[in-house]
Every structure is written in C-alpha cells, then in structure tokens.
Amino acid sequence: MATATTAVAAQPGDPGSSVSSSLGGQYEKLLATVGSLQGDLQRTVGVCQSLGSQNDKLKSNYEAVRTELIHLREKHNTTRKQLLEAVESRVDADQRTETLVHKWKVQLEGRTRELEALQAKLVPQDLDMLRAKVQEELQVPHQRRVSLLEAEVERHRQMFCKARRDHERCKAEYEQYTIDQGREMEALHQQHKAESHVLKMRVQDLEASFADADRDEEGRLLRRQLEEAEAVKSQLHAEMAAVRSEREAAELERHKLVLAHQSESAATHVRVSTLEADKKALQRRCAEAEDATDRRRRQADDARDRLQDALEEVSKLKETCAGKDRVALEARAEARHAAERLALEWGREKAELKAANEGLVKRIALAERRSREASEQAANRFRAAQQVEERVRSKTGKEVSTLRESLSRLEAEVERLRLEGERVGSSAQQDIQKMRGESERAKSEASRVLREKEALRERVAALQSAADRSEEAAEGAVRDRDEARAAEAAAVQRAQRERECLAEVEGENEGLRERLRMAEEELAGLVAEADQAREAHVSALKEIRRAAGAERDSHVARVRYELETLRRRARRSVRKERKRSRAYKAQAIEAHQRGQRTRQVLQSRASALALAAAGGGGGGAPVAPFTRGGLGEPAGGRGGERRIGRTPMDCTSSTFGAVFDGLPSDAVKTMEALELSQALQRVRSSRRRRKEEGGGGGRREGRRPCNNHDNAQRPSGSSGREGEPVRGKGGLGEEGGKDQGCLEEVKLNTFGKGEHPTHL
C-alpha cells in the first residue's frame, strides 16, 4: 500500500517537468527567430538605404542631363529663329532687288526705244564709231568689276569650305560625345546591376548561413536536453533506490508503530515525495537558467561579431560611396567641360554664320549698287550697255542661286543636327525610363520584404501570445504548488518528527533559489550589454553618416571655391590680355601714323631729288642732304624728327621707279642704310622697353616681332647674346643673329614684298 501511494505521488511531477522543458524550448526558438528577424530587418534596411542613395544619384544625373538637353534645345531654337530671320531678310532683299531690276528694266526699255529712234535718225557710220567708242569706254571698268567679283566669289567659296570643314569637325565631335555618354550610362547601369546582384547573393548567403546556424543550435539544444534527461533519469533511479530503502525502513518502522500512525506516515511520505519533485523541478530550472545564460552569452558574442561585420560593411560602403561620389564628380566635370566646348563651338559656328550672313547682305548691297550704276550708265549709252547689263544680271543671278543653294544645304544640315539631338535625347529618355523601372522593381522588392517582415511580426505576436498562455498555465501550476505547500505546512505541523527533514529540504531550496536569482541577474546583465552594444552600433552608424555628410559638404565647398578661383584667374587673364591688345593697337596706330608721315617726307624729298637730277644740279634750288635725324631734314635740326615705321608703303611701283631712277646710286644706298639703321634703333628700344617691363627675364610667347628668323639667320661667329655688336650687311651694326632677322623683317615691313629700293 505504501508503494502504491509513493508511485501515485511521483506521477504528478512528470507532466510539469515536460511542460516547463517544452516551454523553455519554445521560448528559445522564439528568441532565436526574433534575433534572426532583427538581423534580416537591419540588412533589408541597409539594402533599401543603399538603393535609395543610388536612386538619388541617378535622379541627380538625370536632372543634370535633362537641364543640359533643355539648354541645348533652347540654343538650337534661338539659332534657328535667327536663321529664319536671316532667311526672311534675304527674301525681302531679293524681292526689293527684283522690284528694282524690274523698274530699271522698264526704264531701260524706254531708253532703248529712244535710242532706236535716235539710231534711225543718225548716220550708220557715226553710229558704228560711237558704238566702238562706248564699248571701249565700258570694257575696262567692266573687266575690273568682273575680276573683283570673281575674287570675291573665290574668297566666299574658301570661307564656305572652311565653314563646312568646321561643321563636319563639330558634327564628328558631337557624335563622339554622344557615343561616350551612352557608353558611360551603360557602364553605370551595368555597375548598378552588378552591385545589386552581389548584394542579393550576399543576402541569400547570409540567410542560408543563419538557417544552418539555427539548425545547428536546435541540434545542440536537443542533444543537451537529451543529456539532461539522461542525468535526471539516473538521478531519479538513484532517488528511487533511496526511496525504496526508505520505504522498506518505513515499512519496518510502520510494522513496529501503532496503526494510528499509519495515516500520518503515509501523509509524510506524500509530502516528502512532493518536496523531492519540487527539488528536481528547481534543479531543472537552475540547469535551464544556466543554459539560458550560456545561450545569452553566445548570442552576445554573435551580436558583437555581427556588429563588427556591420562596421566593416559600413566602412566598405563608405569607401564605395566615396568612389561613386568621385566618379559622379568626374562625370559632372566632364559633362560641364563638354557643355562648355559645345557652347564655344556653337558660338563660333554662330559667329561664322553671322559673318557669312553679313557677307551675303554686303554682297547683295554691292550687287544692288553695281546694278544701279550699270543702269545709270546704260541710260546714257546704246545697246552695248544693255548687253553688259544682261551679262552682269546673269552672273549675279547665278551667284545668288549658288548662295541660296548653300543656304538651303546649311538649313538641311542644321535640321539634321536637330534630329540627331532629338534622337540622342530620346535614347537618353529610354535609358532613364529603364533606370526608373529598375528602381521601381527595387522598391517592389523592398515592399515585399517589408510585407514578409510584417508577417513575421504577426507570427512573433502569435508565438508571444502562446508563450503568455503557457506562462499563465505555469502560474496556475505555481498556485497549485503553493496550495500543496500550504497543505504540506499543515502536515508538517502535525508531524513534528519530519520537521528537521523539511528544514533541510527548505535550505536546499533556498540555495537553488539563490542560484536561480544569480542566473537571472547574469541574464539581465547580458541583455543590458546586448542593448548597449545595439545602441553603440546605432550611434556609430549615425556618426559615420554624419561624418560622410560633412565630408561631402566640405568637398562640394572646396570644389566651388576652386571653381570661383579659376573664374577669377580667367577674368584677370582676360583683363590683362585686353590691356595688352589695347596697348598693341595704340602702338600699331602710332606706327601707321609715323609711316604716313615718313611716306609724305620721302615723296617730297624724292620729288626734290628728281627735280635736282633733271636740272643737272646747276640751276636748281639746293636740296637738303639726308641726315641722321630724318630724311630731308637739316643737319643741325633735331625737332620734328620723323622715323620710318614698319607699315608697308602704299605708293605704286611707277612712282618709286620715277624717284629712284633719277637718284645716284650712292644716294640710294645712303637712304637704304639710314632707313635700316633707324628701324633697327626702334626695334632695339622697343625690345629693351619690353624687357624692362617684363622684369628682365620672361620672354612672352607671341610678343617678339623677329623670333622667326633667330636660328636661320644667326651668324656663325655670334654668341646670340643681346647687345653684342657684330658686322652685318652694308657695314651696319646689328645685334647678333636676332638683329639679322629683325633687319629682314624691317625691310619687308618698310618697303613691302617686292618693293625694295634696290629692286626699284
């Protein structure tokens, strides 16, 4: 009977232990699931943020390309409007010309009828003589006008060929630019796809690794639970053996005791078995708490590892972002340079078109003036004037038709360029639409991940509710246990003999509770440490983002400052170049004026010398000799000194031949030597002045007038240093090889090509 009672008392402890173990396993699974879901959520948020940043960059690139395209379209529209206005003005000018020609034709017909009437009245021989005379008078100016028109046509043909070459070069550069832009956009698209694929593969690998880790963790938990069950089983066997021995002793004692004490002994045995079950349950809870502590410690270590991996990934992402920022800045700078080049080329083309249009307008005005002159001359002459008028009109019509054809070709070329620009814009729009579709797919993927996250949250909530229900069941079991303890206390009061054993059991229970409390405190500390690590990770991420933003802002500010510096330098250089050009213009005007004065003096002295030579030097007026102060000035006078400038002389070959043919050869040589000496002195003084202005050192490219002949005309015995005198042509002092080239240039600038005095 005692044995049955003991077995019945031992049975209620088994379901409680199984329930607590199952609840602990479910709780651990829930914690693992929550941790994995948090990791997946963080990774998903990181991927979404990276995709958002890439989408923002693509949007900014799209806006930049769109603004540039709009700007180019506006420029194209303005240029097209200007071209249409020029065409309209040309059409108006043609209409006015046609009306004038018709008017002149009517007048010419009237004059022709009058001339025919006069011809009928005049004698035929006189009419033929008059016709020959008129033809002879009109032929020379007509031939001159024809030659001028042919020269102008050739010049305009060369200008048109040059404009066509520039247009083809601009078209080739534009096509290459569009190809480069397409390749760059394709490369960016492929890079974006590759990065997205790498991130997706990494997410899949991480999910697989986390799934394997979860399975390994569950296997370890099951093995540990099996080992714990085996230990509990062995302990239960030992305790059962002890209980059997105690039961036998109790039976022996019970046989010795009175029957009245049998019920009390049975109650005592029931209490002892209950306390043992509580003890075992507390031991299991302590073991589970230790296991939970170990798991928390491992989770904390895993969290630290994940935090370290996340920090490394953030650093890599930061480097990637910096690289992409650099690439974007380089692309933007290249796009800006390309836009500037296109703007410069477009401005140059516009200026050339404007110059061509102005040339056409001038040619039309010239044609109108010439046709008016021809009509006025034809009104005073006979039928030959009508023939000349017809020939001039036919040539002018052909020229106008050729110009119209060239203008139509230019319009067709401009229209083709516009179509190419629209096609490039449409291809850019298609690429942008593709990028938008990819961004939309990425957004849909992110929304799908968010929906899965919400479903997982609902599952976690359901599991949490199940855990709450299990906790309520555990609390009910605890209440039942408390009631059993109350009954046990009543039984202990009735059984004074078992109080000492109960006190020992209570002491053990207190020790187990203390161990449980310590384990819970350690678990709470690990949880707090994990929270601190999470907060530190979040703060580190915020700090990294803040630092990246500050670095990007500083970089943008630095780039803007450099751009402003470059603009200021460009403005300063432009101002300096303008000042230099104004100074050189003033010098050129001064040289031109000096040349005019020198030409006047030379003509007057040449005429005086010619008169003196014609008179034989006997009865004529005395001629002032050539002195160092200037041509034809007295030897003692320095005021009003005139120098021969570098501007070519405009007198004809016949005049110079008449002047120098009457001069002696010694006078011609002396005049040439004096002119060269004065020109060389001016070159030396200007070079010395430029050297003093430049600080004694820097030779500016494009400022030396005589550098083209330095190496070709330097004497063999010259060292090439400035100021070292050597003996040159005609006994004049020159400055090494440089002055030799300067003398040649002075001769060319003074007398012009083919007009040297010795040749005349």
Stockholm file with secondary structure:
# STOCKHOLM 1.0

chainA/1-760         MATATTAVAAQPGDPGSSVSSSLGGQYEKLLATVGSLQGDLQRTVGVCQSLGSQNDKLKSNYEAVRTELIHLREKHNTTRKQLLEAVESRVDADQRTETLVHKWKVQLEGRTRELEALQAKLVPQDLDMLRAKVQEELQVPHQRRVSLLEAEVERHRQMFCKARRDHERCKAEYEQYTIDQGREMEALHQQHKAESHVLKMRVQDLEASFADADRDEEGRLLRRQLEEAEAVKSQLHAEMAAVRSEREAAELERHKLVLAHQSESAATHVRVSTLEADKKALQRRCAEAEDATDRRRRQADDARDRLQDALEEVSKLKETCAGKDRVALEARAEARHAAERLALEWGREKAELKAANEGLVKRIALAERRSREASEQAANRFRAAQQVEERVRSKTGKEVSTLRESLSRLEAEVERLRLEGERVGSSAQQDIQKMRGESERAKSEASRVLREKEALRERVAALQSAADRSEEAAEGAVRDRDEARAAEAAAVQRAQRERECLAEVEGENEGLRERLRMAEEELAGLVAEADQAREAHVSALKEIRRAAGAERDSHVARVRYELETLRRRARRSVRKERKRSRAYKAQAIEAHQRGQRTRQVLQSRASALALAAAGGGGGGAPVAPFTRGGLGEPAGGRGGERRIGRTPMDCTSSTFGAVFDGLPSDAVKTMEALELSQALQRVRSSRRRRKEEGGGGGRREGRRPCNNHDNAQRPSGSSGREGEPVRGKGGLGEEGGKDQGCLEEVKLNTFGKGEHPTHL
#=GR chainA/1-760 SS CHHHHHHHHHTTHHHHHHHHHHHHHHHHHHHHHHHHHHHHHHHHHHHHHHHHHHHHHHHHHHHHHHHHHHHHHHHHHHHHHHHHHHHHHHHHHHHHHHHHHHHHHHHHHHHHHHHHHHHHHSCHHHHHHHHHHHHHHHHHHHHHHHHHHHHHHHHHHHHHHHHHHHHHHHHHHHHHHHHHHHHHHHHHHHHHHHHHHHHHHHHHHHHHHHHHHHHHHHHHHHHHHHHHHHHHHHHHHHHHHHHHHHHHHHHHHHHHSCTTHHHHHHHHHHHHHHHHHHHHHHHHHHHHHHHHHHHHHHHHHHHHHHHHHHHHHHHHHHHHHHHHHHHHHHHHHHHHHHHHHHHHHHHHHHHHHHHHHHHHHHHHHHHHHHHHHHHHHHHHSCHHHHHHHHHHHHHHHHHHHHHHHHHHHHHHHHHHHHHHHHHHHHHHHHHHHHHHHHHHHHHHHHHHHHHHHHHHHHHHHHHHHHHHHHHHHHHHHHHHHHHHHHHHHHHHHHCGGGHHHHHHHHHHHHHHHHHHHHHHHHHHHHHHHHHHHHHHHHHHHHHHHHHHHHHHHHHHHHHHHHHHHHHHHHHHHHHHHHHHHHHHHHHHHHHHHHHHHHHHHHHHHHHHHHHHHHHTTTSSCCCCCCBTTBTTCCTTCCTTCCCCCSSCCCCCHHHHHHHHHTSCHHHHHHHHHHHHHHHHHHHHHHHHHHHHHTTTTCCCTTCCTTGGGTTTSCCTTCCCCTTCEEECGGGCEEEHHHHHHHHHHHHHHHHCTTCCTTTC
#=GC SS_cons         CHHHHHHHHHTTHHHHHHHHHHHHHHHHHHHHHHHHHHHHHHHHHHHHHHHHHHHHHHHHHHHHHHHHHHHHHHHHHHHHHHHHHHHHHHHHHHHHHHHHHHHHHHHHHHHHHHHHHHHHHSCHHHHHHHHHHHHHHHHHHHHHHHHHHHHHHHHHHHHHHHHHHHHHHHHHHHHHHHHHHHHHHHHHHHHHHHHHHHHHHHHHHHHHHHHHHHHHHHHHHHHHHHHHHHHHHHHHHHHHHHHHHHHHHHHHHHHHSCTTHHHHHHHHHHHHHHHHHHHHHHHHHHHHHHHHHHHHHHHHHHHHHHHHHHHHHHHHHHHHHHHHHHHHHHHHHHHHHHHHHHHHHHHHHHHHHHHHHHHHHHHHHHHHHHHHHHHHHHHHSCHHHHHHHHHHHHHHHHHHHHHHHHHHHHHHHHHHHHHHHHHHHHHHHHHHHHHHHHHHHHHHHHHHHHHHHHHHHHHHHHHHHHHHHHHHHHHHHHHHHHHHHHHHHHHHHHCGGGHHHHHHHHHHHHHHHHHHHHHHHHHHHHHHHHHHHHHHHHHHHHHHHHHHHHHHHHHHHHHHHHHHHHHHHHHHHHHHHHHHHHHHHHHHHHHHHHHHHHHHHHHHHHHHHHHHHHHTTTSSCCCCCCBTTBTTCCTTCCTTCCCCCSSCCCCCHHHHHHHHHTSCHHHHHHHHHHHHHHHHHHHHHHHHHHHHHTTTTCCCTTCCTTGGGTTTSCCTTCCCCTTCEEECGGGCEEEHHHHHHHHHHHHHHHHCTTCCTTTC
//
